[in-house]
Amino acid sequence: MAQVLEFKLPDLGEGLTEAEIVRWLVEVGDVVAIDQPVVEVETAKAMVEVPCPYGGVVTARFGEEGTELPVGAPLLTVAVGAPEGASGPAASPSSSSSPSSSGKGSGSGAESSGGSGNVLVGYGTGAPAARRRRIRPDRLDRAVAEAPVSGAQVVEGQVAEAQVVEAPVAEVLVAEAPVSDGPVPVVSPLVRRLARQHDIDLRRLAGSGPDGLILRADVDRAIRTAEETAAATARAAQAPARPRAKPSTPSAPVAAAPNGVAAAAGAERIPLRGVRGAVADKLSRSRTEIPDATCWVDADATELMAVRAAMNAATGPSAGPKVSVLALLARICTAALARFPELNATVDTEAREIVRLPGVHLGFAAQTERGLVVPVVRDAHTRNAESIGAEIARLTELARTGKLSPAQLTGGTFTLNNYGVFGVDGSTPIINHPEAAMLGVGRIMPKPWVHQGELAVRQVVQLSLTFDHRVCDGGTAGGFLRYVADCVEQPAVLLRTL
């Protein structure tokens, strides 16, 4: 006897509710090991390889490449249990290991049908990938023999539901996703909250997800429909009766979009999803929730550039990596936040509390082919300029290749935005919600400047600070920005305050 366990798309963290299948790494009939990556998905934050917690034979896959699945939707089914004569990574102990047990696998020789117990946050658990194998159809038949029970496996704070499929192999291969438990098929708590906020009765919605699963898009569509109906009713009640106008020929053909927005014929419509959709949601939320203000100042960066040149002049085996201007500015920011901790904070709106954070996790804006991302340098307050620079370089390379994990893109407490690389001097950036501030840096370029009482050509940069006015007043923000400018103009100031 063998159990056929269903592996669902796990919670990838940070409120992500769906992911798009980019590439399947296994096929039906392949033998997989515990924690072997089985599919590559794209979330709103990163490309992620999802490992399967079960070892066995893949009996079905759900979703073609390009399909978007919600968290909790079935990904694949795995026949767990060693069919007679099978060997290799799919082998697992006898059926005495219940799928509801919480034991972890301790290696290839101690795999259990309940899965490894390792964290399923999509970017692997460190185990080497097993070689893909196929088994003969007769062994596959034995692997999907009926199993008596179903249960759930607790996986380090998460629940990976393991449903036993009581069906022969021919039916398993074409099986649809099981109907969600409960009267309303909703997985995401965000969807439920959105529906409550807009008085949408979920029982009246037909979900577009697998087996009628209600997605956020379904709730958004219901909200738009309700708003359009209310607006049309109001217009009909207020508009006076008018004689019917003669038909006229429009100057340009107009197409009515499903949401009521008119568009000229031939207009391109680009879905807001993936990274672009996540950025749109976060920026909209920031503008909606955060009362931000911006202050800025011009600074003479000539001495900073000279210090950088001196640091990078060292040669030989003992010379470290070159230090970038961004790394120096990041180090200045961590020193400034130590003096003005009000800006290393977030606002808990439900508790009506300002939460000052103990450590600085410094985000920096990076433009990639997939869009704008903000990798995070962890514990930046404990690093020197060289260490920060090395970490920025590492994360930037991962960003360019699309290999950043969700953990490397979240958890920031303050953001540094160097828009000077685009050849512009200033900006009023939008705060990276739920942070409280962002420092913007323009291009550094020669400009006329009064230096020691005389007009001279100096390297000048514009610095701007956008801050959440709830966490501090203008005096604190101005003090922070002035300290940063002083360190840029006289790097010795930073040394005196360390």
N, C-alpha and C positions, 0 to 999 in steps of 0.2 A: 504494500500500500504506500502511496505517496500523497502528499498534500499539494494542492495548487494554491499558492499564496498570491494575493494581489498586492502589488506595490503601487502606491499612489504618489502623485507629485508632492514632495514634502514641503513644509513651510521653510522658505529660503531666507527668512528673517527680515527685519526692518519693515514690516507691513506690506511686503510684496504679496500680491494676491493672484498673480498669474505669470506664466512664462511661455515663450514660444519655442517649439521644437525646432532646433537648427539642424541636428544630425543625429541619427540613430547610430550607436556604436555596437549594437548587437542585432541579430536577426532571430526570427522564430526558429527554434531548433538548436540555437547555440547553447553551450554550457557556460554558465557564469559562476564566478566565485563570489563569496561574501565580500562586500565593499568594492566590487569591480564597477567602474563607471559604465553605464549602459546607454546614456543619452546626453547629448549636449544641448542645453537650452539657453535662451537669451531672456534675461529678465530686464526690468527697467533700469538696472544698474550695471550689469556685467554679463559676460558669457560664462556659463557655469556647466561643469560636468557633474552629473548626478550619479552617485554610487548606489547600487542596489544592496539592501541589507540582507538579502537571502542568497544562498547558493543553490543552484539547481539548473533546470532546463527551461529556457524561455519558451512559453507556449502561446503567447499572444502579445501583440503590441497595440497600443491605443493611440491613434493620431499619426498623421503623415507629417513629414517635414514641412514646416511652415504653419502648422496648426498651433493655435494659442489655447492653452489649457489652464483652468483655474487650479489653485492649490487644493489638493484633496481629490482631484480627478484621477482616474486610473492611468498609469503609465504602461505597465506590463504585468503579465502573470508569469510566475515561476513555479515549476513543478519541483518540490523539495523532497528529497529522499533518494537514496542511491538505488537506481534500477539495477536489477541483477546483471552483473557483468560490466557495469559502468565503473569507471575509475577516473581519478583526476580531481580538479578543484570542485566539481559539483558534488562530490561525496559528502554526505552528512550523516549524523547518527540516526538511530532508529526513531520511530515515532513517539518514543517516550518523552522527547523534548516537545513540550506543548508550546504552541505559538503564543500562548499568553504568559509564558515564563519571561523572566527579566534577565536571564543569564547572558553574558557576553561570550562571543567566540574568543578563544584564546590562541588561535592560529589555524592553519589549514587542517590540522589533525583534530581540532576540537570545535568544528563548526556545528551550529545547531540550527534547526529549522526555524527558530524564532528570529534569526538574523544576528548581526554582529553586535548591535547595541551602540555602535559608533554614531557620532553626530552626522545627521543627514542634511548638511547645509551646502550641498552641491559642489563643493570644491575638493572632495576627496578626503580620505582618512589616512593617507600615507602608505597604504598597502600597495604593493606592486600589482599592476593589472595582470590578470591571468590570460593565458593563451586561449583564444576562442576555439571551441570545438563544436562539432555537430554529432548527434547520436542518430542511430538508425530509427526509422519509424516505429519498429516493434518495441524498442526501448522507450520511445516517447509515449507509446500507448500505455505501457506499464507505469510511466512516471506520472500520468495524470489519472490514475485510478481513483475511485471515489474515496474521499476522506470523511471522517465522522463528525468533526466539530469545526467551529470557526472561533476566532478570538482576536485579541489585539496585543501587539508587542510594544511595551513601553521602551522608548529609545532615548535615554538621557534627557528627560523632560519633554520629549515629544511622543506622540502616539502614531506609530505606523500601523495602520489597520491591516490585518492579515485575514482576508476572507477566503475560506475554502470553497473552491468551485467544484460542485458535484456534477460533473458532466464529462462525457468522453472527449477525446482529443479533438475530433472533428468539430464539436460544438464549441470547445474552448477557443479554437483559433479564430472564430468569427463572433465570439461573445461580445455583447455590448457592455458599456459601463453599468454597474448595478445601480438600482434606484436608491437615491439618498434616503437615509432614515429620517423620520420625523415628518410632520405635516407640511413643512415648507422646505423645499430643497435649496438651502443656502449654506455655503461653506464659510464665506468670509464675514467676520464681524463688522468689517467696514461697510459691506453691502447692507447689512441690517441697520446699522447706525444711519447711513445715508437715507434709507427708506423711512426711518422714524423721523428724521429731520424734515422730510418733505411730505409726511403723511401719506406715504405710499403703502397700500395694502399688498404685501408680498403674496398673499394667498390668491390674488387676482392676476398675478403675472405668470406668463408662460416663459420659462427660462430657455435661453438659446444655447446653454452649455450641454455637456453630455447628460443624457437621461433627464433633460428638463432642468438642469442646475441653473439657478438664477445668478447671473453675473452682474457686475457693476454696470456694464453697458445696457443691460435690460432695465435697471433702475433709472439710469440716466435718460433712456428713451421714454420711460413712463413720466419722468419729471418734465421733460420737454413737451410731451403731449399734453400734460395737465396745464402747463403754463400757456401753451398756444391756445388751448380750448378756452381758458379763462380770459385771455386777451381778446380772442375773437368774440366771445360773449359780451365783454365790456364794450368793444367797438360797435357791435351791433345795437347795443342798448343806447349808446350815446349819439350815434351818427343819425342825422336827419335824412328823411326820405329824399332821394334825388332821382330825376328822370334818367332813364337808361341812355347811356352815351352810345354814339355810333361807333361801330368797331373801327379801329385804326390799326395801321401797320407799324409795329415797333421799328425803331431805327436799328436795333440789334437784337437778335434772338436771345431770350432769357430763359434759363432753365431753373425750375423750382427745386431746391434741394429738399431732402426728407425732413430737415429740421426747420423748414420755412425760410431759410436764407436763399435769396435769389443770386444766381451766378450767371455770368455771360457764357454763351455757348463756347465750348472749348477750354473753359477754365480747368485748371488742374487742382484736384482735391487730394491732399496728402494726409493720411491718417496720423493722428497724434498718439503714437504708441511707442513702446520700447524706451530708449533713452530720451528721445524728444518728448514723448508723452510724460515721462517722469519729471523732466525739467519743467515742463509747462505746469504740471500740478503743483510742484514745489514752489515755483515762482509766484503762481497765483495765490497759493496759501500764504506766502510771505507777505505779499502786498495786502492781502485781506486782513491778516491777523496782527502784523507788526507795524506800529506807528514809527516809521523810521525817519531819521534826519541825517543830513550830510554836512560835514565841514571839511575844508581842504586848505592846504598851504603849499607854497613853493619852497623848495629846499635846495641848497647848494651841495651837490653830491660829489664835488671834486675830491675832497679828502677821502670819502668812502671808496671811490674808484682807485685812488692811490694806495689805500690799505689793501684792497683786493689784489692789485698788481704786485704788491710786495709779498703777500701771502702765496701767490701763485708763481713767484720767481724762483722758489726753491727747486732744485733739480737733484737727481740722484736717486738711489734706492730708497732712501728714507723719506723722500718727498711724497706727500699724500696726494689725493685727487684734487683737481682744481676746484676752487671755491667759486660758486656763481654769485651774482648780485642778489638773486632771489634767496639763496641760503643766508647771506648776510642780513637781508631784510627780515627773514624769518627769525633769525636769532635776536634781532632788535625787537621784534614783536613779542617774543617770549619774555624778554626783560621788561618791556612796557606793561605786559599783562600782569607781571608780578607786582608792579607798582600800582596798577589800576585794575584790580581783580573784578570790579563791577562789570567789565566788558567780557570776561570769560564766564559767561552765565547763560541761563535760559529762563524762560518764564513758564511756570506751570499755571495755565489759565484756569483750570478747574479748581485748583487749590488757592488761586490768587496769591501765588508766592513767587519770588525771585529765587532761583536756585543757582548759587555761585559754585562753580565746579573746581575741584581740588587740583586737577592736572590740565595741561594744555595739549590738546590733540589738534594739531594745526593742519587745516585743509588748504590746498592750493588749487586754483582753477587751472585746468588743462584742456585745451581744445584738441579733439581727436576726430577721426573720420566718422565715428559713431555719434559725435556731438560733444557737448561740454560735460566734463566729469570733474569731480573734486576729490582726488585721492587725499588720504589723511596720514600725516606723519604722527605716529603715536608717541606720547610722552615727549613732545618736543621741548618741554621745559627742562628736561634732564640732559639734553644733547648740546654739544657745541656746534659751531658753524659747519665744521667739516662733516660731522655726523649727520646733521640735517641735510646738507648738500648731497651726501651719498644716498640718503633715503629718498630725497626728491628725485634724483636721477633714476633710481631703481623703479620707483612707482611710475614715473613718466614713461619709461620704456614699457612697463606692463600696460599702461593706458593706451599707448600707441598700437600695441598688438592685440588689444581687446581681452587681456588675460587678468584684469583686476577682479578680485573676488568681492562680493558684497561687503565683507568685513573691512576691506581696504577702502571702501567708498562711503562709509558711514561712521558715526560717532564723533565727528569733528566738533570742536568747541569754539573755534575762531578760524576765519578764512582770510588768506592772502591772495589777492587778485592782481596779477601783473599784466594789465592790458596794454602796457607800453610796447609789448612785442608786436602789437598790431599797428604801431606807428601813430598812436594817439596820445594826447597829453592828459586828458581827464575823463572822468566818468562818475555817474552816481549809481553804483551797483546795487542790485537787490540782495538783501541779506539772505544767506543760506539757512533757511528755516531748519531747525528751531534755534539756531545760534543767535547771538545778540549783536554781533558787529562784524564788519569786514573792512580790511584796509586795502585800498586800491592804489596802484603804482603806475604812473604814466611813463612815457619814454624819457630817458636821460639824454639830453642833447645840449650842445654849446649854446649859451645865451648870454646877452650882456647882463652883468650883475655888479652891484656895488660891493667891492671886497676891500676891507681895510681902508675905507674912505675914498676909494678910487674905482672908476669904472673899469671892469675887466670882463673877459670872456671866461665863463665858468660852466661846469657841467651841472645843469639844473633839472630837477625832477619835481613833478606835482604829485603830492600825496593827498588822498581823500579817505575820510573815515565815515562810513555809513553805520549808524548805530540805532539800536532799539531804545527809544526815548523812555520806555518803561523802566529800564534797568538803571539809568543814570540821567543826569541833566547835562546841559551843554558844557558846564565847567569841567566835569570829569572827562568828557569826550575831547574837549579842547586840550586838557592836560595830557591825555594819552598821545594825541597827535603831535603836540609840541615836543614831547619827550622823544618820539620817533624821529621827528625832524632834527632835533638837536643831535641825536646819535648819528644820523646821516651826515650832518654837516661837520660834526666833531666826533669821530668814532671813539676818542678817548673818554668821552662821557660814559659810554657803555662800560668801559673798563673800571671807571671810578665807582660805578653803582653795583658791580657784581659782588 
